[in-house]
């Protein structure tokens, strides 16, 4: 019987409103009214919002632009970057109109509601400083735009129509990157019995695991007296595998240990997930039912050995990610997140750090399913400011509440293997900061005794002196490759994490000559070179981290800054306009891989071949000039040919970090035609080859979708890579043609992005220029299944069209 009811519950959770007799979860995604500005009476039920914009949530009000250099222009010295004198920084927060106040209003009714029920209003993120009103009355407020939070609104809700009003305010000078704006994550209402399991009241751990059995400990907090709890565990195929009933409560908590025979362990390679269904009874009456997905896995951090997952020493091959999704802004979209993770998986990446704030639930769900370890971070500031209106304004009142919510909401995700209480917080200096570090770490430990806590430290010398670094569970170093050895000796933990590494800068498909390794290099076109030799004053090129990762067993891994470009922080062009997004990404803002992608892939992806040549071979005007060629490959050596002439064999060697990880032909003279590389295996036998050809004039548009079949849910996306080729089908790597997009049928044009950090074209408008011969068009499904057609046209070009499908 229980199983039948459970099935019923599961099937219905797939729709917007999920019913069981016990719980209703209603996602407030449609029928929102939105208006920018401040309105004194907008909280009132009868406020006239008929002229307001109709929108759906998740929503980012700022992503529609226009870009404007005066928005949130900051006159600052970026101390973290070693600056001493304040200068004007345009584009630091993306130059998109995210500042100011705005209101959201939604009228909804709750099916199954009776006034003896308990009602929870849950926000998964609201940017920022939300003030929340229900039926004309203030329900509560929060501060940090990245936090998940909820209120018990039982006393505010009524039968029939309810009116929810939310005011959000983003101050200027509140961020170091584009924070987005609005209700950018889900909002939902949960209706349940008074006697029920608390919000985020389930905590599942796996304290004992061997080959034959695992002990699954389940703590369940519930609002009940003299009740009982049945917890049943199901495997990934839905088979019931064990169950336990208890009526012993400790305070308001049940504590169960359930045995799983022959456990299948969760890991990035085998992301196996179980499910626990908790049923709460009073007598024989079932009062509540909650389903929680979990994994069985063991993590250990040990001196000199480092990090082990399920008993195997494992290094983090990780990337840091900001929360924006490029052309979508910050509005959460699962298809966009899934695409990011698919790209990262192919690179061989096994871990993500949510820099510098709470990850979305969707991202964690995908990491559980697709197999990524997760470092979940909380803050970029504690009590001392980095920016005038940053989190320091809220720290004393909110830090504990924000951490409690982060941990309680996400602790059952097997992907999370570490918490971070902060990134490069100025509190690294001074005694008060040491106390704060301890205080925050203790809160994490109290809420979750199973995972360690780190801080990404940039003031490494100061933290060696003060004891700050010594007290952390995991000492995280941001950059500072020259201090790893000293930190390892001075800190007591016996291992070091590269919590943030590299910060190499490059623009996809852009190459600069002469090819030299340089810091803070700037060019007139506000682009950075893709020879991957340019970094910031505080940062370094990837190879320097690789040396530490490979040679020091006590370095437990790295999180590269960053997996994808993000909006804002356009270093090294913080002072240049137009420049409004980052250059740090391994892939660009459109998700298109830069050359660096293949450098990481050649190390990290152990199953597939990598053989990548750079630069492109279209250098009209450079005939006879030195045009170095680099090859990123998992093979040790290769021979290069220009129009059939050998340029010699290069072999990886330890003479410099670059020579160890790249094959480089520094003296090649450009002549148009054909560039070919032949790679050799360890025995010197040719095993793979790759060729680049000089292209003629752009002739024809080519469309290449990442997915051809979408879900007809009104949210799913196909990312179509658009490029142009010449008459012979050779890709044109420098094309900048202005293209136009049209979508017909059961889909709509959502956005486009070309990865150019200096472009001021808006993503949602159906036209954009190619950048280095490419861009990406996002096609979104509607709620109806059927055929979708994308048309791409450009002056003087043979147009492209593509058929996609969407199904229920
Ligand atoms: C780090 C910081 C990041 C980003 C990065 C750019 O110091 O933690 O948020 O600013 O520098 O290199």
Boltz pocket constraint, residues with backbone or C-beta under 6 A from the ligand:
constraints:
  - pocket:
      binder: B
      contacts: [[A, 80], [A, 356], [A, 423], [A, 424], [A, 458], [A, 478], [A, 500], [A, 503], [A, 536], [A, 539], [A, 561], [A, 569]]
      max_distance: 6.0
